[in-house]
Amino acid sequence: MKVEEKGHTITIKDTQGSSSAFLEKVTTEYNSFKGKNLILDLSQDGSLSLEGMLAFLPLSNKHRKAKKSFVLVAPGFDYDDAPDEMVIVPTLLEAHDIIEMEEIERDLGF
């Protein structure tokens, strides 16, 4: 797990290639990340299934309820399969763009 903080966003990269082990680590360390926007980079895990992505839903809901962005980066994932409340993008650049848009929406009171 590699953690990089940039402004109001923390990017956490899975370095092991196992989304379930990664989710467990992020959940365990969650209190140190909860005040920032989160990008979870799952690019290393080549076998992402819908079930694997749905495992992140409770953490996503918890984080978004606290008025912070939660974005998953998963290249090659079929984004049409994901529920609407999850934000999944193919690249880190798109993840940062989504967070910027959500920050603007929160600032405007949407």
N, C-alpha and C positions, 0 to 999 in steps of 0.2 A: 504494500500500500504506500503510495507516494502522495504526499499532501503539499499543495502549493496554494498560498494565499496571495490574492491580488485585489487590493481595494476592499470592496464589500462582498467578495466572492471567494469561496474555497473550492478548489478543484481537487478531487481525490481520485487517483488513478489506480485501478486494479492491476497489480503487477504479477499476480499469480495465475490468472486465467480461469478462475473459478468464481462465478458470480455469487454462489451461495456462501462460500467462505468470506468473500468480500463484504457481502451484506451483513454477515455476523460481526465482522470487525468494525464496520461503520456504525452499526447499531450499538456496539459496546462503547465506542468512543464518541457517541452522538453528542453528549453534553458539551464537549469542547468545540463542536461545530454549529450548535443550534442557533446562534445569534447571527449567522451569516447566510448568504445565498449559497446553495450547494450544487456543484456539478459532479456527478459520479461518472467517471470515464470507464466504460466497460469494453473498450476497443480490443483488449487482449483476449477476451473470451469469445472464441469463434463459434461457439455452439449455444448461442442465446435462444431460448425458446420463450414462447408466450408465458408459460408457467414460471420460468425463471425471472422474467420481467415483472410479472404480477406479484412476486415475492417482495418487490420494492414498494408496492402500493401503500401499505400501512405507514412506512417511514415517510413516503412522499406526502401523504395526507396530513400526517403529524406536522411536518415541516411547513407545508403550505398554510395550515391552520394558524401558524405563528406569524403569518404574513411575510414569509421568506420564500424565495424561488427554489425549486428542486428540479434539476434537469438531468436526465440520463443520456449519455452519449453511447450509441450502439449502432455502428455502421453495419449495413446489411440486414437490419431487422425490418420486418414488414410492419410499418407504422400504422397501417389501417387496422391491424389486429389489437392494438393497444387501446385501453379505455381512455375516454376523453380527459379524465382528470390527471392522467400521466403525461408528462412532457418528455418525449423521446426524440432525439435528433441524431443525425449521422456524423456530425463533426463538432469539435470544440468551438470553432468559430461561431457556428449556429447556436450553440449553447450560450455563449457570451451575449450574442445578439438577443436571444429570448430573455435573458436576465435583464438586459438594459431596457427592453420594452416593458417588462413587468415592473421594473423600478419606476419608470415614467408613469405607468398606469396607477401605481400606488401613490406616487406624489400628487397626481391629479385627483385622487380619491375614487377611482373606479374599483 
